[in-house]
Amino acid sequence: MKKIKMSSKNQIVIPAMVRERLKLRKGDLLTLYAVDDSHALLLKHPAPGGYAESLRGLGKDVWKKLGGADKYIKGERRSWDK
């Protein structure tokens, strides 16, 4: 993770590692969503196909860390019975 600083003109530079991973090129359109008071989500505008396709798989790493969606949901439901 690399820290970046906003300029006096409210501009930022997207680090090369992120540009490469997202395959960003000059002229690409991006959307920046404020998730909460300290998190934002940067999305590359999708090629024709729509936003749903560009968001596919967005949280799969989180679910893997939790042991899978089914396991997590079953655990949550068991906690309701306590």
N, C-alpha and C positions, 0 to 999 in steps of 0.2 A: 504494500500500500504506500502510495506516495502522497505527501501533502502538497496542496497547491494553494496559491494565494490569489485573492481577487484584487484586480488593479483598481486604481482610483476611478476608472471609467466603468467599473463593475464587470470587468471581463476576466475570464479564466482561460488557461491553456489546458487542454485535455492531454494528459501524459501519453507519451508514445506507446507505452505498454497497453493502455486502454484503447487508443486509436487502432493499434494493430489487431487486438483481440476482437473489436467490433467491426473491423475492416472498414473504418471510416476513411472517406476520401473528401477532397475539396468539393464543396457544394452539396454534400449530404445534408439532409434535414434531420434535426434532432428535436426531441421533446424532453423537457425536464419537469418532472412531477415532484412536488413537495409531499413527502409521505407523512412527516410529522415535523416537530420543531427542530430536529437535528438530522434528519435523513431526507435524501432526495434520490430519485430514480431517473437515470438518463437512458432514453430509448432512441435508437436509430429508427427513423421512419421506415416502415416496411416497404419492400418491393410490392408490386401489385399482389394482393392476396388478403390484405386487411390487417387490422390490429390484433385480432384474435390469434392469427397465425404467428405474429411476431412475439406474442406473449406465451406461446406454448412452451411448457417446460420451465417456466420462470422460477418456480420454487422447488424443483425436484431435488436439489442438494439438501434443502432443509428437511424434506420428508425422508430422505435416505438417512440423515443423522438421527431422526426420530424413530427409525426402524420400520418405516413404511406407513402410509396413511391408515391402512386397516388396523395395524397394531396400535397406533397412537389413538385412534378413535375408540377402539375397544377399551383401552386403558382409561381414557377419559370417562367413558360411560360407567366403568366399574367404580370409579371414584365418586360417582353420584350416589351410589348405594351406601356409602360409608356414613 
